[in-house]
Amino acid sequence: MAVDTQNATGEIREWVKENVTGSGELSDEYQLIENGVLTSLQTVELVMFLEERFGISVEDEELDEENFGTVGSIASLVASKTWRRS
């Protein structure tokens, strides 16, 4: 089942809010890694959430700032992986 970027964005933003920032709101383009919001452990936890929730597999080489730098880039990665499967 393909997931669109907008739906993925909402779920990822909620996960980040619940597990990383508390109640703090972040824009979809806020730099999560660059600004120290996401630690390496939180990134691993996020990957586990993405794999379980969206039924995707995130490869080690995809764990970089290009794919995990912002909520928007994470959502784009998820959408591209679910699109390829459907």
C-alpha positions as CSV (number, residue, x, y, z in Angstrom):
1,M,0.0,0.0,0.0
2,A,1.5,3.3,-1.1
3,V,1.6,6.0,1.6
4,D,1.6,9.7,0.5
5,T,4.0,12.1,1.9
6,Q,1.4,14.2,3.7
7,N,0.0,11.2,5.7
8,A,3.5,10.0,6.5
9,T,4.5,13.6,7.6
10,G,1.7,13.7,10.1
11,E,2.5,10.4,11.7
12,I,6.2,11.1,11.8
13,R,5.7,14.6,13.3
14,E,3.5,13.0,16.0
15,W,6.1,10.3,16.8
16,V,8.8,13.0,17.1
17,K,6.6,15.1,19.3
18,E,5.7,12.2,21.6
19,N,9.2,10.6,21.7
20,V,11.7,13.4,21.2
21,T,10.4,17.0,21.8
22,G,7.7,16.4,24.3
23,S,5.0,18.9,23.3
24,G,7.3,21.0,21.2
25,E,6.1,21.7,17.7
26,L,8.6,21.6,14.8
27,S,8.1,22.6,11.2
28,D,8.5,19.9,8.6
29,E,11.7,21.5,7.4
30,Y,13.3,22.0,10.9
31,Q,16.8,20.5,10.9
32,L,16.5,17.6,13.3
33,I,20.0,16.3,13.2
34,E,21.8,19.5,12.6
35,N,20.1,21.2,15.5
36,G,20.7,18.2,17.9
37,V,17.0,17.3,18.2
38,L,17.4,13.6,17.1
39,T,20.2,11.6,18.8
40,S,21.6,8.4,17.2
41,L,19.5,6.3,19.6
42,Q,16.3,8.2,18.8
43,T,17.1,7.8,15.1
44,V,17.3,4.0,15.6
45,E,14.0,4.1,17.5
46,L,12.4,6.2,14.7
47,V,13.6,3.7,12.1
48,M,12.0,0.8,14.1
49,F,8.7,2.8,14.2
50,L,8.9,3.5,10.5
51,E,9.6,-0.1,9.6
52,E,6.8,-1.4,11.8
53,R,4.2,1.3,11.0
54,F,4.7,1.5,7.2
55,G,6.1,-2.0,6.5
56,I,9.3,-0.7,5.0
57,S,12.9,-1.6,5.5
58,V,15.4,1.2,6.0
59,E,18.9,0.3,4.9
60,D,22.1,1.3,6.8
61,E,23.2,3.5,3.9
62,E,20.0,5.5,4.0
63,L,20.6,6.6,7.6
64,D,22.0,10.0,6.7
65,E,21.1,13.7,7.0
66,E,19.7,13.7,3.5
67,N,17.0,11.2,4.5
68,F,16.7,11.9,8.2
69,G,17.5,15.6,8.4
70,T,13.9,16.8,8.6
71,V,10.4,15.4,9.1
72,G,9.7,16.2,5.5
73,S,12.8,14.3,4.2
74,I,11.8,11.3,6.4
75,A,8.3,11.3,5.0
76,S,9.6,11.5,1.5
77,L,11.8,8.4,2.1
78,V,8.8,6.5,3.5
79,A,6.6,7.5,0.6
80,S,9.2,6.5,-1.9
81,K,9.7,3.1,-0.3
82,T,5.9,2.4,0.0
83,W,5.4,3.6,-3.6
84,R,8.0,1.1,-4.9
85,R,6.3,-1.8,-3.1
86,S,2.8,-1.2,-4.4
